[in-house]
Protein backbone atom coordinates (compact mmCIF):
# COMPACT_ATOMS: atom_id res chain seq x y z
CA UNK A 1 0.00 0.00 0.00
CA UNK A 2 1.34 3.44 -0.88
CA UNK A 3 1.86 6.24 1.58
CA UNK A 4 -0.76 8.19 -0.31
CA UNK A 5 -3.35 5.36 0.12
CA UNK A 6 -2.58 5.08 3.83
CA UNK A 7 -3.19 8.79 4.30
CA UNK A 8 -6.51 8.58 2.51
CA UNK A 9 -7.64 5.72 4.80
CA UNK A 10 -6.67 7.66 7.93
CA UNK A 11 -8.57 10.70 6.65
CA UNK A 12 -11.69 8.60 5.89
CA UNK A 13 -11.55 7.02 9.33
CA UNK A 14 -11.38 10.46 10.90
CA UNK A 15 -14.37 11.61 8.89
CA UNK A 16 -16.36 8.53 9.99
CA UNK A 17 -15.49 9.16 13.68
CA UNK A 18 -16.59 12.78 13.30
CA UNK A 19 -19.88 11.80 11.70
CA UNK A 20 -20.60 9.23 14.42
CA UNK A 21 -19.84 11.78 17.13
CA UNK A 22 -22.08 14.35 15.47
CA UNK A 23 -24.85 11.78 15.11
CA UNK A 24 -24.57 10.78 18.77
CA UNK A 25 -24.84 14.41 19.87
CA UNK A 26 -27.77 15.01 17.55
CA UNK A 27 -29.53 11.91 18.85
CA UNK A 28 -29.03 13.06 22.45
CA UNK A 29 -30.52 16.48 21.73
CA UNK A 30 -33.38 14.95 19.73
CA UNK A 31 -34.21 12.65 22.62
CA UNK A 32 -34.13 15.55 25.05
CA UNK A 33 -36.34 17.57 22.73
CA UNK A 34 -38.81 14.67 22.41
CA UNK A 35 -39.06 14.29 26.17
CA UNK A 36 -39.53 18.02 26.58
CA UNK A 37 -42.42 18.17 24.11
CA UNK A 38 -44.24 15.01 25.22
CA UNK A 39 -44.22 15.38 29.01
CA UNK A 40 -47.32 17.47 29.73
CA UNK A 41 -48.56 18.48 33.15
CA UNK A 42 -51.98 16.99 33.84
CA UNK A 43 -55.03 19.15 34.40
CA UNK A 44 -56.92 17.93 37.47
CA UNK A 45 -60.62 18.57 37.96
CA UNK A 46 -62.30 18.00 41.32
CA UNK A 47 -65.86 16.80 40.63
CA UNK A 48 -68.51 16.11 43.27
CA UNK A 49 -71.48 13.84 42.61
CA UNK A 50 -74.83 13.94 44.40
CA UNK A 51 -74.65 10.16 44.77
CA UNK A 52 -73.90 8.89 48.26
CA UNK A 53 -70.76 6.79 48.64
CA UNK A 54 -71.47 3.07 48.41
CA UNK A 55 -74.44 3.33 46.05
CA UNK A 56 -74.40 1.80 42.60
CA UNK A 57 -74.71 5.31 41.15
CA UNK A 58 -71.55 6.54 42.83
CA UNK A 59 -69.52 3.42 42.08
CA UNK A 60 -70.33 3.81 38.37
CA UNK A 61 -69.44 7.50 38.38
CA UNK A 62 -66.21 6.89 40.30
CA UNK A 63 -65.18 4.18 37.84
CA UNK A 64 -65.78 6.51 34.90
CA UNK A 65 -63.87 9.38 36.50
CA UNK A 66 -60.91 7.13 37.22
CA UNK A 67 -60.78 6.06 33.57
CA UNK A 68 -60.30 9.57 32.19
CA UNK A 69 -56.59 9.86 33.01
CA UNK A 70 -55.70 6.89 30.81
CA UNK A 71 -58.13 7.89 28.06
CA UNK A 72 -56.61 11.38 27.91
CA UNK A 73 -53.04 10.10 27.80
CA UNK A 74 -52.44 11.47 31.28
CA UNK A 75 -53.44 15.03 30.35
CA UNK A 76 -56.75 15.17 32.25
CA UNK A 77 -57.49 13.74 35.69
CA UNK A 78 -60.96 13.59 37.25
CA UNK A 79 -60.81 13.44 41.05
CA UNK A 80 -64.33 12.57 42.14
CA UNK A 81 -66.10 12.97 45.47
CA UNK A 82 -69.41 11.58 46.79
CA UNK A 83 -72.29 13.72 48.05
CA UNK A 84 -71.41 16.24 50.79
CA UNK A 85 -67.68 15.43 50.69
CA UNK A 86 -66.66 18.98 49.71
CA UNK A 87 -69.90 20.95 49.36
CA UNK A 88 -72.31 20.17 52.19
CA UNK A 89 -75.57 20.49 50.27
CA UNK A 90 -76.94 21.14 46.78
CA UNK A 91 -76.91 24.91 47.08
CA UNK A 92 -73.30 24.84 48.26
CA UNK A 93 -72.44 22.46 45.41
CA UNK A 94 -73.83 24.84 42.80
CA UNK A 95 -71.86 27.77 44.22
CA UNK A 96 -68.68 25.73 44.69
CA UNK A 97 -68.59 24.93 40.97
CA UNK A 98 -69.46 28.51 39.96
CA UNK A 99 -66.67 29.85 42.16
CA UNK A 100 -64.09 27.26 41.10
CA UNK A 101 -63.72 25.54 44.49
CA UNK A 102 -64.80 22.48 42.53
CA UNK A 103 -64.29 22.25 38.79
CA UNK A 104 -67.36 20.12 38.16
CA UNK A 105 -70.48 18.44 39.50
CA UNK A 106 -72.66 15.43 38.71
CA UNK A 107 -76.15 16.48 39.86
CA UNK A 108 -79.73 15.70 39.02
CA UNK A 109 -80.49 18.54 36.61
CA UNK A 110 -83.89 19.23 38.19
CA UNK A 111 -82.17 20.41 41.39
CA UNK A 112 -81.65 23.86 39.87
CA UNK A 113 -85.30 24.70 39.08
CA UNK A 114 -85.20 27.41 41.75
CA UNK A 115 -81.99 28.93 40.37
CA UNK A 116 -82.38 28.20 36.65
CA UNK A 117 -86.12 28.02 35.83
CA UNK A 118 -85.42 26.41 32.46
CA UNK A 119 -83.85 23.41 34.19
CA UNK A 120 -87.33 22.12 35.08
CA UNK A 121 -87.61 21.34 31.36
CA UNK A 122 -84.14 19.80 31.08
CA UNK A 123 -85.24 16.60 32.77
CA UNK A 124 -88.58 14.84 32.61
CA UNK A 125 -91.62 16.45 34.19
CA UNK A 126 -95.20 15.32 34.92
CA UNK A 127 -96.94 13.98 31.83
CA UNK A 128 -94.13 15.09 29.49
CA UNK A 129 -91.74 13.06 27.31
CA UNK A 130 -91.36 9.73 29.08
CA UNK A 131 -88.77 7.71 27.14
CA UNK A 132 -84.97 8.11 27.35
CA UNK A 133 -84.55 8.21 23.55
CA UNK A 134 -86.93 11.17 23.36
CA UNK A 135 -84.65 13.20 25.61
CA UNK A 136 -81.53 12.20 23.68
CA UNK A 137 -83.34 13.22 20.49
CA UNK A 138 -84.18 16.66 21.87
CA UNK A 139 -80.67 17.24 23.19
CA UNK A 140 -78.59 15.86 20.35
CA UNK A 141 -80.81 16.23 17.28
CA UNK A 142 -83.23 19.11 17.88
CA UNK A 143 -80.87 21.74 19.33
CA UNK A 144 -81.69 21.53 23.03
CA UNK A 145 -78.05 20.92 24.01
CA UNK A 146 -76.96 24.23 22.45
CA UNK A 147 -79.87 26.02 24.15
CA UNK A 148 -78.88 24.53 27.50
CA UNK A 149 -75.24 25.52 27.14
CA UNK A 150 -76.23 29.10 26.30
CA UNK A 151 -78.34 29.22 29.46
CA UNK A 152 -75.66 27.76 31.72
CA UNK A 153 -72.99 30.14 30.42
CA UNK A 154 -74.95 32.99 32.03
CA UNK A 155 -74.18 31.37 35.40
CA UNK A 156 -70.48 30.78 34.71
CA UNK A 157 -71.09 27.09 33.98
CA UNK A 158 -70.67 24.74 31.04
CA UNK A 159 -73.29 22.01 30.62
CA UNK A 160 -71.37 19.13 29.04
CA UNK A 161 -74.38 16.91 28.52
CA UNK A 162 -77.14 14.76 30.02
CA UNK A 163 -76.56 11.45 31.76
CA UNK A 164 -79.38 8.93 31.42
CA UNK A 165 -80.26 7.58 34.82
CA UNK A 166 -83.67 6.09 35.53
CA UNK A 167 -87.27 6.79 36.46
CA UNK A 168 -88.40 7.91 39.90
CA UNK A 169 -90.97 5.69 41.59
CA UNK A 170 -93.23 5.82 44.65
CA UNK A 171 -93.08 3.41 47.60
CA UNK A 172 -96.23 3.31 49.69
CA UNK A 173 -97.48 1.85 52.92
CA UNK A 174 -100.89 1.16 51.39
CA UNK A 175 -102.01 0.02 47.92
CA UNK A 176 -102.61 2.61 45.21
CA UNK A 177 -104.33 1.46 42.04
CA UNK A 178 -105.54 4.81 40.63
CA UNK A 179 -104.99 8.54 40.97
CA UNK A 180 -108.12 8.70 43.12
CA UNK A 181 -106.42 6.50 45.74
CA UNK A 182 -103.81 9.23 46.27
CA UNK A 183 -106.33 11.66 47.75
CA UNK A 184 -105.57 12.45 51.37
CA UNK A 185 -102.15 10.78 51.36
CA UNK A 186 -99.04 12.54 52.63
CA UNK A 187 -96.26 11.85 50.13
CA UNK A 188 -92.65 12.93 49.89
CA UNK A 189 -92.09 14.24 46.34
CA UNK A 190 -89.72 16.76 44.76
CA UNK A 191 -90.93 20.31 45.08
CA UNK A 192 -91.85 22.61 42.22
CA UNK A 193 -93.85 21.30 39.30
CA UNK A 194 -94.09 17.71 40.56
CA UNK A 195 -95.57 18.76 43.88
CA UNK A 196 -98.00 21.16 42.20
CA UNK A 197 -99.44 18.44 39.96
CA UNK A 198 -99.84 15.91 42.77
CA UNK A 199 -101.65 18.55 44.81
CA UNK A 200 -104.29 18.66 42.06
CA UNK A 201 -105.26 15.15 43.13
CA UNK A 202 -105.61 15.90 46.83
CA UNK A 203 -102.10 14.85 47.87
CA UNK A 204 -100.39 16.56 50.79
CA UNK A 205 -96.82 16.92 49.57
CA UNK A 206 -93.68 17.28 51.65
CA UNK A 207 -90.09 17.83 50.60
CA UNK A 208 -87.40 15.78 52.33
CA UNK A 209 -83.75 15.10 51.49
CA UNK A 210 -83.04 11.52 50.49
CA UNK A 211 -81.38 10.67 53.80
CA UNK A 212 -84.58 11.55 55.70
CA UNK A 213 -86.97 9.38 53.69
CA UNK A 214 -86.36 6.04 55.39
CA UNK A 215 -86.89 7.32 58.96
CA UNK A 216 -90.00 9.27 57.88
CA UNK A 217 -91.51 6.12 56.36
CA UNK A 218 -90.43 4.05 59.34
CA UNK A 219 -92.09 6.42 61.81
CA UNK A 220 -95.20 6.80 59.67
CA UNK A 221 -94.92 10.59 59.39
CA UNK A 222 -95.49 10.14 55.65
CA UNK A 223 -97.66 7.57 53.85
CA UNK A 224 -95.48 7.19 50.78
CA UNK A 225 -92.34 8.54 49.19
CA UNK A 226 -90.95 9.15 45.77
CA UNK A 227 -87.27 8.58 45.21
CA UNK A 228 -85.16 7.14 42.41
CA UNK A 229 -85.50 3.65 40.88
CA UNK A 230 -85.69 0.15 42.36
CA UNK A 231 -81.95 -0.57 42.44
CA UNK A 232 -80.99 2.38 44.63
CA UNK A 233 -84.22 2.36 46.64
CA UNK A 234 -83.64 -1.25 47.62
CA UNK A 235 -80.12 -0.39 48.77
CA UNK A 236 -81.68 2.34 50.92
CA UNK A 237 -83.92 -0.20 52.67
CA UNK A 238 -87.32 0.92 51.36
CA UNK A 239 -88.63 -2.67 51.28
CA UNK A 240 -88.32 -2.73 55.07
CA UNK A 241 -90.70 0.19 55.64
CA UNK A 242 -93.20 -0.02 52.75
CA UNK A 243 -95.27 -2.77 51.12
CA UNK A 244 -96.26 -1.34 47.75
CA UNK A 245 -94.54 0.11 44.68
CA UNK A 246 -96.43 2.38 42.27
CA UNK A 247 -95.58 2.35 38.55
CA UNK A 248 -97.24 3.97 35.56
CA UNK A 249 -98.90 2.02 32.72
CA UNK A 250 -96.94 -0.89 31.20
CA UNK A 251 -93.69 0.40 29.72
CA UNK A 252 -93.79 3.58 31.83
CA UNK A 253 -92.28 3.24 35.28
CA UNK A 254 -93.32 6.74 36.32
CA UNK A 255 -95.84 9.29 35.06
CA UNK A 256 -94.36 12.20 36.99
CA UNK A 257 -90.59 11.79 36.52
CA UNK A 258 -90.02 8.97 34.03
CA UNK A 259 -86.58 10.10 32.77
CA UNK A 260 -84.80 11.65 35.72
CA UNK A 261 -81.70 13.03 34.00
CA UNK A 262 -78.38 13.71 35.63
CA UNK A 263 -75.62 15.70 33.95
CA UNK A 264 -72.00 16.75 34.02
CA UNK A 265 -71.54 20.48 34.57
CA UNK A 266 -68.13 22.16 34.60
CA UNK A 267 -66.94 25.57 35.77
CA UNK A 268 -66.89 27.72 32.61
CA UNK A 269 -63.34 29.00 33.12
CA UNK A 270 -62.04 25.47 33.68
CA UNK A 271 -63.79 24.31 30.52
CA UNK A 272 -62.47 27.17 28.41
CA UNK A 273 -58.93 26.50 29.65
CA UNK A 274 -59.07 22.95 28.31
CA UNK A 275 -57.72 22.45 24.80
CA UNK A 276 -60.34 21.58 22.15
CA UNK A 277 -59.13 18.00 21.70
CA UNK A 278 -59.69 17.27 25.39
CA UNK A 279 -63.05 19.06 25.38
CA UNK A 280 -64.18 16.76 22.58
CA UNK A 281 -62.87 13.74 24.47
CA UNK A 282 -64.93 14.67 27.54
CA UNK A 283 -68.07 15.16 25.45
CA UNK A 284 -67.61 11.87 23.61
CA UNK A 285 -66.83 9.89 26.75
CA UNK A 286 -69.81 11.37 28.58
CA UNK A 287 -72.20 10.06 25.93
CA UNK A 288 -70.66 6.61 26.27
CA UNK A 289 -70.87 6.81 30.06
CA UNK A 290 -74.53 7.91 29.90
CA UNK A 291 -75.44 4.72 28.09
CA UNK A 292 -73.39 2.52 30.42
CA UNK A 293 -74.85 4.19 33.50
CA UNK A 294 -78.42 3.77 32.25
CA UNK A 295 -78.03 0.15 31.14
CA UNK A 296 -76.27 -0.90 34.34
CA UNK A 297 -79.00 0.70 36.45
CA UNK A 298 -81.69 -1.08 34.40
CA UNK A 299 -80.03 -4.45 34.99
CA UNK A 300 -79.80 -3.71 38.71
CA UNK A 301 -83.47 -2.64 38.68
CA UNK A 302 -84.54 -6.06 37.36
CA UNK A 303 -82.53 -7.77 40.08
CA UNK A 304 -83.87 -5.40 42.74
CA UNK A 305 -87.49 -6.03 41.79
CA UNK A 306 -86.98 -9.72 42.50
CA UNK A 307 -85.67 -8.76 45.92
CA UNK A 308 -88.61 -6.45 46.58
CA UNK A 309 -91.03 -9.25 45.72
CA UNK A 310 -89.12 -11.69 47.92
CA UNK A 311 -89.50 -9.19 50.77
CA UNK A 312 -93.27 -9.15 50.21
CA UNK A 313 -93.63 -5.92 48.23
CA UNK A 314 -96.41 -5.70 45.63
CA UNK A 315 -96.41 -3.66 42.42
CA UNK A 316 -99.49 -1.71 41.34
CA UNK A 317 -99.87 0.26 38.11
CA UNK A 318 -101.73 3.37 37.09
CA UNK A 319 -103.75 3.10 33.88
CA UNK A 320 -103.52 4.89 30.55
CA UNK A 321 -106.61 6.85 31.60
CA UNK A 322 -104.77 7.91 34.77
CA UNK A 323 -101.87 9.09 32.61
CA UNK A 324 -104.23 11.15 30.44
CA UNK A 325 -105.84 12.72 33.52
CA UNK A 326 -102.42 13.44 35.00
CA UNK A 327 -101.20 15.09 31.80
CA UNK A 328 -104.37 17.18 31.54
CA UNK A 329 -103.82 18.45 35.10
CA UNK A 330 -100.14 19.09 34.38
CA UNK A 331 -100.45 21.11 31.16
CA UNK A 332 -101.51 24.43 32.79
CA UNK A 333 -98.67 23.98 35.29
CA UNK A 334 -96.21 23.41 32.42
CA UNK A 335 -97.16 26.76 30.96
CA UNK A 336 -96.94 28.52 34.31
CA UNK A 337 -93.37 27.31 34.73
CA UNK A 338 -92.51 28.07 31.11
CA UNK A 339 -93.53 31.69 31.65
CA UNK A 340 -91.03 32.17 34.48
CA UNK A 341 -88.41 33.50 32.03
CA UNK A 342 -87.40 33.65 28.37
CA UNK A 343 -85.02 30.72 28.62
CA UNK A 344 -87.68 28.42 30.07
CA UNK A 345 -90.13 29.45 27.34
CA UNK A 346 -87.58 28.78 24.62
CA UNK A 347 -86.80 25.26 25.82
CA UNK A 348 -90.46 24.46 26.47
CA UNK A 349 -91.49 25.65 23.02
CA UNK A 350 -89.10 23.14 21.44
CA UNK A 351 -90.60 20.36 23.55
CA UNK A 352 -94.22 21.27 22.82
CA UNK A 353 -93.55 21.14 19.07
CA UNK A 354 -91.93 17.74 19.53
CA UNK A 355 -94.85 16.40 21.60
CA UNK A 356 -97.35 17.74 19.02
CA UNK A 357 -95.56 15.96 16.18
CA UNK A 358 -97.40 12.84 15.03
CA UNK A 359 -94.30 10.77 15.81
CA UNK A 360 -95.11 11.30 19.50
CA UNK A 361 -98.74 12.39 19.43
CA UNK A 362 -98.69 13.36 23.12
CA UNK A 363 -100.49 16.67 22.56
CA UNK A 364 -103.38 17.76 20.37
CA UNK A 365 -104.62 21.27 19.56
CA UNK A 366 -107.46 20.65 22.00
CA UNK A 367 -104.97 19.97 24.81
CA UNK A 368 -103.31 23.34 24.23
CA UNK A 369 -106.47 25.39 23.68
CA UNK A 370 -106.32 28.59 25.72
CA UNK A 371 -102.69 27.95 26.78
CA UNK A 372 -100.14 30.68 26.12
Buried (B, 14 or more C-beta within 10 A) or exposed (E): EEEEEEEEEEEEEEEEEEEEEEEEEEEEEEEEEEEEEEEEEEBEBBBBBBBBEEBBBBBBBBBBBEEBBEBBEEBBBBBBBBBBEBBEEBEBBBEBBBEEBBBBBBBBBBBBBEEBBBBBBBBBBBBBBBBBEBBBBBBEEBEBBEBBBEBBEEBEBBBBBBBBBBBBBBBBBEEBEBBEBBEEBBBBBBEBBBBBBBBBBEBBBBEBEBEBBBEBBEEEEBBBBBBBBBBBBBBBEBBEBBBBBBBBBEEBBBBBBBBBBBBBBBBBEBBEEBEEEBBEBBEEBBBEBBEBBBEBBBEBBEEBBEBBEEEEBEEBBBBEEBBEBBBEBBBEBBBEBBEBEEBBBBBBEBBBEBBBEEEBEBBEEEBBEEEE
